[in-house]
């Protein structure tokens, strides 16, 4: 990753900020994550040992869905309570039908530890483990772990341990995910919902023209204008909603056949300019490849907060972006991810700071942005990605938005139509409170456990 101050993209931002100002009066212009359709797993567990020298969780992964699952996309988590705060652990695989060389084990710390767990053992697979067909299982995974100093391991208070589980059976206290999307089990962190002013939306709508969207303060953008290809249109019908793995998921679709007239971009934003300090979060699926047609267009997939620029280089402008460019653009030749904080911009220059990672971000990601008087922090999948100083703090409220658009038409030649998609699982804002990524996850789980698909108590500014 690298962080620097830049003068990136004043032209496209000028048009977008104008659209914010106009769109608020007319038309401007995203837990348990969602897995791909048909990808459903169960985890079976048995206690493979006795005594106190080591823990022996033996596991099987069963494909209970209708689609094949590549094991290298699967992660399992076995939760336990460390025997002391300083205890370190080592992992071993004694036997696996798919081969121990194709099984990995790493340890992690739970951000919000509960009474029965503050650590987890995460089991993964290499590509050599192959694929699980529908109805198939992985066969035995005879695993164990022990303290690095070989002191006793006390398992009686471990969340995932089952002393009487002497034969394989479904075990919900071990979780499974596919491509980062949890599809099985219950983690030990107790669901909680934040107090105070909160916006939470599970994005459970019938379509872009569902009256509930406007009632809940959202708009699917229509018309023209930037950012993106001049002459392209923003198509509200390209914002769709569907059920996936039990959750409602919003899809932003962008299509082009290589001309401005054929290009249809998509954007979804809040109508009210009322969000400033606090926590912003969404689970977003970025895509490296189109869902149809040839690849290569200079695409931007984003989650951001922004307000309007009242004059060139106005000092009360604010913008905070998560942006993924799977095919490069803005002078980049391959995939790149940006976290950018803006102070202001004008026709010829910009004042911002950005952090980048030049790697693939294909798949689901938990994105968290926090803003308080000390600065701005961006998190990706629970890990701090960028920290920008107080010079870039917002002076006034913003809207929350997601969009997907093309920077230009030079990335791909030809007139064959292609379509790209970005997906959003939920959106959360907690006013004036800085939440950790783990607290965000607990809040989303809490709302879903309570059956709350939408709530908004953030006051108008």
C-alpha positions as CSV (number, residue, x, y, z in Angstrom):
1,X,0.0,0.0,0.0
2,X,1.1,3.6,-0.6
3,X,-0.3,6.9,0.6
4,X,0.3,10.3,-1.0
5,X,-1.2,13.7,-1.7
6,X,-2.3,14.2,-5.3
7,X,-4.3,16.3,-7.8
8,X,-6.2,13.3,-9.1
9,X,-9.4,13.6,-11.2
10,X,-10.5,17.3,-10.9
11,X,-12.6,17.1,-14.1
12,X,-14.9,14.1,-13.2
13,X,-15.3,15.3,-9.6
14,X,-16.5,18.7,-10.8
15,X,-19.3,17.1,-12.7
16,X,-20.2,14.7,-9.9
17,X,-20.3,17.5,-7.3
18,X,-22.6,19.5,-9.5
19,X,-24.8,16.4,-9.8
20,X,-25.0,16.1,-6.0
21,X,-26.2,19.7,-5.8
22,X,-28.7,19.3,-8.5
23,X,-29.8,15.8,-7.6
24,X,-30.8,16.7,-4.1
25,X,-33.5,18.8,-5.5
26,X,-34.3,16.5,-8.4
27,X,-32.2,13.4,-9.2
28,X,-28.6,12.6,-8.1
29,X,-26.9,10.7,-8.8
30,X,-23.6,-0.8,-0.3
31,X,-23.7,-9.0,8.3
32,X,-24.1,-12.1,7.1
33,X,-22.7,-11.6,3.6
34,X,-24.3,-13.0,0.5
35,X,-22.7,-16.0,-1.2
36,X,-23.1,-17.0,-4.9
37,X,-26.4,-18.7,-5.8
38,X,-26.3,-22.4,-4.9
39,X,-23.2,-22.3,-2.7
40,X,-24.3,-23.8,0.6
41,X,-22.2,-25.8,3.1
42,X,-22.5,-27.6,6.4
43,X,-19.7,-28.4,8.8
44,X,-19.6,-31.6,10.7
45,X,-17.4,-32.0,13.8
46,X,-16.2,-34.6,16.2
47,X,-13.8,-34.5,19.1
48,X,-10.8,-36.3,17.9
49,X,-8.9,-36.6,21.2
50,X,-8.8,-36.5,24.9
51,X,-6.5,-35.1,27.6
52,X,-5.1,-31.6,28.0
53,X,-2.0,-31.7,25.9
54,X,-3.8,-30.5,22.7
55,X,-7.1,-29.9,21.1
56,X,-8.2,-32.2,18.3
57,X,-11.1,-30.7,16.2
58,X,-11.9,-33.2,13.4
59,X,-14.0,-31.7,10.7
60,X,-15.8,-32.4,7.4
61,X,-17.2,-29.9,4.9
62,X,-20.4,-31.0,3.2
63,X,-21.8,-29.3,0.0
64,X,-25.5,-29.1,0.7
65,X,-26.1,-26.7,-2.2
66,X,-26.8,-27.1,-5.9
67,X,-23.5,-25.8,-7.3
68,X,-19.9,-27.0,-7.1
69,X,-17.8,-25.3,-4.5
70,X,-14.0,-24.8,-5.0
71,X,-12.4,-25.7,-1.6
72,X,-9.8,-22.9,-2.0
73,X,-12.7,-20.5,-1.6
74,X,-13.8,-22.1,1.7
75,X,-12.7,-21.0,5.2
76,X,-13.7,-22.7,8.5
77,X,-13.4,-21.1,11.9
78,X,-13.1,-23.1,15.2
79,X,-13.5,-20.7,18.2
80,X,-11.8,-21.1,21.5
81,X,-10.7,-19.2,24.6
82,X,-6.9,-18.7,25.1
83,X,-5.5,-20.2,28.2
84,X,-3.7,-16.9,28.9
85,X,-3.5,-13.5,27.1
86,X,0.1,-14.3,26.0
87,X,-0.5,-17.9,24.9
88,X,0.6,-18.8,21.4
89,X,-0.6,-21.8,19.5
90,X,0.6,-24.1,16.7
91,X,-1.5,-26.0,14.2
92,X,-1.0,-29.5,12.7
93,X,-2.8,-31.7,10.3
94,X,-2.5,-35.4,11.0
95,X,-4.6,-36.7,8.1
96,X,-6.9,-35.3,5.4
97,X,-8.6,-37.2,2.6
98,X,-7.7,-34.2,0.3
99,X,-4.1,-34.2,1.6
100,X,-2.6,-32.3,4.5
101,X,-0.4,-30.4,2.1
102,X,-3.7,-28.8,0.8
103,X,-4.9,-27.8,4.3
104,X,-3.8,-24.6,6.0
105,X,-4.4,-23.4,9.6
106,X,-3.9,-19.9,11.0
107,X,-4.9,-18.3,14.3
108,X,-6.7,-15.0,14.8
109,X,-8.1,-12.9,17.6
110,X,-11.7,-12.0,17.9
111,X,-12.2,-8.2,17.9
112,X,-15.1,-8.4,20.4
113,X,-14.4,-11.4,22.6
114,X,-17.2,-13.2,24.3
115,X,-17.3,-15.3,27.4
116,X,-16.5,-18.5,25.5
117,X,-14.0,-17.3,22.9
118,X,-11.3,-14.8,22.2
119,X,-9.4,-16.6,19.5
120,X,-10.1,-18.8,16.5
121,X,-8.4,-21.4,14.3
122,X,-9.1,-20.7,10.7
123,X,-8.8,-23.6,8.3
124,X,-8.3,-23.0,4.6
125,X,-7.5,-25.0,1.5
126,X,-5.2,-24.7,-1.4
127,X,-6.2,-25.2,-5.0
128,X,-4.9,-28.8,-4.8
129,X,-7.8,-29.7,-2.5
130,X,-10.1,-29.6,-5.5
131,X,-13.9,-29.0,-5.8
132,X,-16.8,-30.3,-3.8
133,X,-19.7,-31.4,-6.0
134,X,-23.3,-31.0,-4.8
135,X,-23.9,-33.6,-2.1
136,X,-20.2,-34.5,-1.6
137,X,-18.1,-34.0,1.5
138,X,-14.4,-33.3,2.0
139,X,-13.7,-36.4,3.9
140,X,-11.9,-36.4,7.2
141,X,-9.8,-33.4,8.3
142,X,-8.0,-34.8,11.4
143,X,-6.6,-31.6,12.9
144,X,-5.1,-30.5,16.2
145,X,-3.5,-27.6,17.8
146,X,-1.4,-27.0,21.0
147,X,0.3,-24.3,22.9
148,X,3.7,-23.4,21.7
149,X,5.2,-24.0,25.1
150,X,3.3,-27.3,25.4
151,X,1.5,-26.2,28.6
152,X,-2.0,-27.7,29.2
153,X,-4.9,-26.7,26.9
154,X,-8.2,-26.2,28.8
155,X,-11.1,-26.9,26.4
156,X,-14.1,-26.9,28.7
157,X,-14.7,-23.2,28.2
158,X,-14.1,-23.2,24.4
159,X,-17.1,-22.1,22.3
160,X,-16.6,-24.7,19.5
161,X,-15.6,-27.6,21.7
162,X,-17.9,-30.6,22.2
163,X,-16.7,-33.1,24.7
164,X,-19.4,-35.7,23.9
165,X,-19.2,-35.3,20.2
166,X,-17.5,-38.6,19.4
167,X,-19.0,-39.1,15.9
168,X,-19.4,-36.7,13.0
169,X,-22.5,-34.5,13.1
170,X,-23.5,-31.1,12.0
171,X,-22.0,-28.5,14.3
172,X,-23.1,-24.9,14.1
173,X,-20.4,-23.7,16.5
174,X,-17.9,-24.0,13.6
175,X,-18.5,-21.4,10.9
176,X,-17.9,-21.7,7.2
177,X,-17.6,-19.1,4.5
178,X,-17.3,-19.2,0.7
179,X,-15.3,-16.4,-0.9
180,X,-15.7,-14.4,2.3
181,X,-19.4,-14.9,2.6
182,X,-20.5,-16.8,5.7
183,X,-22.8,-19.7,4.8
184,X,-22.8,-21.9,7.9
185,X,-22.7,-21.6,11.6
186,X,-22.9,-19.0,14.3
187,X,-19.9,-17.0,15.6
188,X,-19.7,-16.4,19.3
189,X,-19.8,-12.6,19.3
190,X,-23.2,-11.6,20.7
191,X,-25.2,-9.5,18.4
192,X,-25.7,-5.9,19.6
193,X,-27.1,-2.8,18.0
194,X,-25.6,0.6,18.5
195,X,-27.5,3.3,20.5
196,X,-28.0,6.8,19.3
197,X,-28.7,8.0,15.7
198,X,-28.3,5.2,13.2
199,X,-29.1,4.4,9.6
200,X,-29.2,0.7,8.7
201,X,-30.6,-0.7,5.5
202,X,-30.5,-4.3,4.5
203,X,-31.5,-3.2,0.9
204,X,-34.6,-5.3,0.8
205,X,-36.6,-3.8,-2.1
206,X,-38.6,-4.9,-5.1
207,X,-36.7,-2.8,-7.6
208,X,-35.5,0.7,-8.5
209,X,-39.1,2.0,-8.7
210,X,-40.2,0.5,-5.3
211,X,-42.0,3.4,-3.4
212,X,-40.2,2.3,-0.3
213,X,-36.9,3.5,-1.7
214,X,-38.0,7.1,-1.7
215,X,-39.8,6.6,1.6
216,X,-36.5,5.5,3.1
217,X,-34.6,8.4,1.6
218,X,-32.8,6.7,-1.4
219,X,-32.7,7.4,-5.1
220,X,-31.5,5.5,-8.2
221,X,-29.9,8.1,-10.4
222,X,-31.3,8.9,-13.8
223,X,-30.3,11.3,-16.6
224,X,-26.9,12.3,-17.7
225,X,-23.8,14.1,-16.4
226,X,-20.6,13.0,-14.8
227,X,-18.6,11.4,-13.6
228,X,-17.6,9.0,-16.4
229,X,-18.1,9.0,-20.2
230,X,-19.4,12.2,-21.6
231,X,-22.8,11.6,-23.2
232,X,-23.4,8.4,-21.2
233,X,-26.7,7.9,-19.3
234,X,-27.4,6.9,-15.7
235,X,-30.0,4.1,-15.9
236,X,-32.1,3.7,-12.7
237,X,-33.3,0.3,-14.1
238,X,-29.7,-0.9,-13.8
239,X,-30.1,-0.8,-10.0
240,X,-31.8,-4.1,-9.0
241,X,-32.5,-6.1,-5.9
242,X,-32.6,-9.9,-5.4
243,X,-32.4,-12.5,-2.6
244,X,-29.1,-14.3,-2.2
245,X,-28.2,-16.8,0.6
246,X,-31.1,-15.4,2.6
247,X,-30.2,-11.7,2.3
248,X,-31.3,-9.1,-0.1
249,X,-28.5,-7.8,-2.3
250,X,-28.4,-4.7,-4.5
251,X,-26.7,-4.9,-7.9
252,X,-25.4,-1.9,-9.8
253,X,-25.0,-2.8,-13.5
254,X,-23.0,-0.9,-16.1
255,X,-23.2,-1.8,-19.8
256,X,-21.5,-0.5,-22.9
257,X,-21.0,-1.3,-26.6
258,X,-18.0,1.0,-26.9
259,X,-19.8,4.3,-27.5
260,X,-21.1,7.0,-25.3
261,X,-24.6,6.5,-26.6
262,X,-24.6,2.8,-25.7
263,X,-23.1,3.3,-22.2
264,X,-25.5,3.0,-19.2
265,X,-24.0,3.6,-15.8
266,X,-25.6,3.1,-12.3
267,X,-25.7,5.0,-9.1
268,X,-27.6,4.7,-5.8
269,X,-27.5,7.5,-3.2
270,X,-29.2,9.0,-0.2
271,X,-31.4,12.0,-0.9
272,X,-30.6,13.8,2.3
273,X,-27.3,15.6,3.0
274,X,-27.1,14.7,6.7
275,X,-24.1,12.4,7.3
276,X,-20.8,13.8,8.7
277,X,-18.8,12.4,11.6
278,X,-19.2,8.8,12.7
279,X,-19.0,5.3,11.1
280,X,-19.9,4.4,7.6
281,X,-20.0,0.7,6.6
282,X,-21.1,-1.6,3.7
283,X,-20.4,-5.0,2.5
284,X,-19.5,-4.7,-1.2
285,X,-18.7,-7.2,-3.9
286,X,-16.2,-6.0,-6.5
287,X,-15.7,-7.8,-9.8
288,X,-12.6,-8.3,-11.9
289,X,-14.5,-9.6,-14.9
290,X,-17.7,-8.7,-16.7
291,X,-20.8,-10.8,-16.3
292,X,-21.1,-10.9,-20.1
293,X,-19.1,-9.8,-23.1
294,X,-15.3,-9.1,-23.4
295,X,-13.3,-7.5,-20.6
296,X,-11.1,-4.5,-20.4
297,X,-13.1,-1.3,-19.9
298,X,-11.8,1.3,-17.4
299,X,-14.4,0.7,-14.7
300,X,-14.8,2.3,-11.3
301,X,-16.8,0.5,-8.6
302,X,-17.3,2.6,-5.4
303,X,-18.8,3.3,-2.0
304,X,-18.4,6.9,-0.8
305,X,-19.7,10.0,1.0
306,X,-19.7,13.4,-0.7
307,X,-21.2,16.9,-0.7
308,X,-21.4,19.5,-3.4
309,X,-18.7,21.9,-4.4
310,X,-20.1,25.4,-4.1
311,X,-17.2,27.1,-5.8
312,X,-13.8,26.0,-7.2
313,X,-11.4,25.2,-4.4
314,X,-14.2,25.9,-1.8
315,X,-12.9,24.9,1.6
316,X,-16.1,23.3,2.8
317,X,-16.2,20.5,0.2
318,X,-15.8,16.9,1.5
319,X,-15.5,13.5,-0.1
320,X,-14.4,10.1,1.1
321,X,-14.0,7.2,-1.4
322,X,-13.5,3.5,-1.5
323,X,-12.9,2.9,-5.3
324,X,-11.8,-0.2,-7.2
325,X,-10.6,-0.1,-10.8
326,X,-10.4,-3.7,-11.9
327,X,-8.8,-2.9,-15.3
328,X,-6.9,0.2,-14.4
329,X,-7.6,3.8,-15.6
330,X,-6.5,7.3,-14.5
331,X,-3.0,6.3,-15.9
332,X,-3.0,2.9,-14.1
333,X,-2.5,-0.2,-16.4
334,X,-3.9,-2.9,-14.1
335,X,-6.2,-3.4,-11.1
336,X,-5.9,-0.9,-8.3
337,X,-7.9,0.0,-5.1
338,X,-8.1,3.6,-3.8
339,X,-9.1,5.1,-0.4
340,X,-9.2,8.8,-1.0
341,X,-10.0,11.8,1.3
342,X,-10.7,15.1,-0.4
343,X,-10.2,18.6,1.0
344,X,-11.3,20.4,-2.2
345,X,-10.7,20.8,-5.9
346,X,-10.9,23.2,-8.8
347,X,-10.8,23.1,-12.6
348,X,-7.0,22.8,-12.7
349,X,-6.0,21.2,-9.4
350,X,-7.1,19.1,-6.4
351,X,-6.3,18.8,-2.8
352,X,-6.6,15.2,-1.5
353,X,-4.7,12.3,-0.1
354,X,-5.1,8.7,-1.1
355,X,-3.8,5.2,-0.3
356,X,-3.6,2.5,-2.9
357,X,-3.2,-1.2,-3.2
358,X,-2.3,-2.6,-6.6
359,X,-3.8,-6.1,-6.3
360,X,-7.1,-7.8,-7.1
361,X,-10.1,-6.9,-4.9
362,X,-12.4,-9.3,-6.6
363,X,-15.1,-10.7,-4.3
364,X,-17.0,-9.6,-1.2
365,X,-15.3,-7.1,1.2
366,X,-16.3,-5.4,4.5
367,X,-15.7,-1.7,4.1
368,X,-15.7,0.6,7.1
369,X,-14.9,4.3,7.2
370,X,-14.7,6.2,10.5
371,X,-14.5,10.0,10.9
372,X,-13.9,11.9,14.1
373,X,-12.1,15.0,15.2
374,X,-8.7,13.3,15.0
375,X,-8.9,12.1,11.4
376,X,-10.3,9.6,8.9
377,X,-9.7,5.8,9.0
378,X,-10.5,3.3,6.3
379,X,-10.8,-0.5,7.0
380,X,-11.0,-3.4,4.6
381,X,-12.1,-6.8,5.9
382,X,-11.4,-5.8,9.5
383,X,-7.9,-4.5,8.8
384,X,-6.9,-0.8,8.8
385,X,-6.1,0.1,5.2
386,X,-5.6,3.9,5.4
387,X,-5.4,6.7,8.0
388,X,-5.7,10.3,6.8
389,X,-5.1,13.3,9.0
390,X,-7.5,16.0,10.4
391,X,-6.8,18.4,7.5
392,X,-9.2,16.4,5.4
393,X,-12.1,16.4,7.9
394,X,-15.6,17.4,6.6
395,X,-16.8,20.9,7.3
396,X,-20.5,20.0,6.6
397,X,-22.7,17.0,6.0
398,X,-22.7,14.7,3.0
399,X,-24.8,12.1,1.1
400,X,-23.9,8.3,1.1
401,X,-23.6,6.8,-2.4
402,X,-22.6,3.8,-4.4
403,X,-21.8,4.0,-8.1
404,X,-20.3,2.1,-11.0
405,X,-19.1,4.0,-14.1
406,X,-16.5,4.1,-16.9
407,X,-13.7,6.7,-16.8
408,X,-13.4,6.6,-20.6
409,X,-13.9,4.3,-23.6
410,X,-10.2,3.7,-24.3
411,X,-9.8,0.5,-22.2
412,X,-11.6,-1.8,-24.7
413,X,-12.0,-1.5,-28.4
414,X,-15.0,-3.0,-30.3
415,X,-18.7,-2.7,-30.4
416,X,-19.6,-6.0,-28.7
417,X,-21.9,-5.3,-25.7
418,X,-20.4,-6.0,-22.2
419,X,-21.9,-5.8,-18.7
420,X,-20.3,-5.3,-15.3
421,X,-21.8,-5.6,-11.9
422,X,-21.0,-4.4,-8.4
423,X,-23.1,-5.7,-5.5
424,X,-24.0,-4.3,-2.0
425,X,-25.3,-6.4,0.9
426,X,-26.1,-3.6,3.4
427,X,-25.3,0.0,4.4
428,X,-24.8,1.3,7.9
429,X,-24.1,4.8,9.4
430,X,-23.7,5.5,13.1
431,X,-23.7,9.2,13.8
432,X,-20.8,10.6,15.9
433,X,-19.6,7.2,17.1
434,X,-16.5,5.4,16.0
435,X,-17.1,1.6,15.8
436,X,-14.5,-1.1,15.2
437,X,-15.1,-3.4,12.3
438,X,-16.1,-6.1,14.8
439,X,-18.7,-3.8,16.3
440,X,-20.0,-3.1,12.8
441,X,-20.4,-6.8,12.2
442,X,-22.1,-7.3,15.6
443,X,-24.5,-4.4,14.8
444,X,-25.5,-5.8,11.4
445,X,-26.0,-9.2,13.0
446,X,-28.1,-7.6,15.7
447,X,-30.4,-5.9,13.3
448,X,-30.8,-9.0,11.2
449,X,-31.4,-11.2,14.3
450,X,-34.2,-8.7,15.3
451,X,-35.7,-8.8,11.9
452,X,-34.9,-5.1,11.3
453,X,-34.4,-4.5,7.6
454,X,-34.4,-0.7,7.8
455,X,-34.1,2.0,10.4
456,X,-33.1,5.6,10.2
457,X,-32.9,7.9,13.2
458,X,-30.2,10.2,11.8
459,X,-31.6,13.7,12.1
460,X,-31.8,16.0,9.1
461,X,-29.0,18.6,9.2
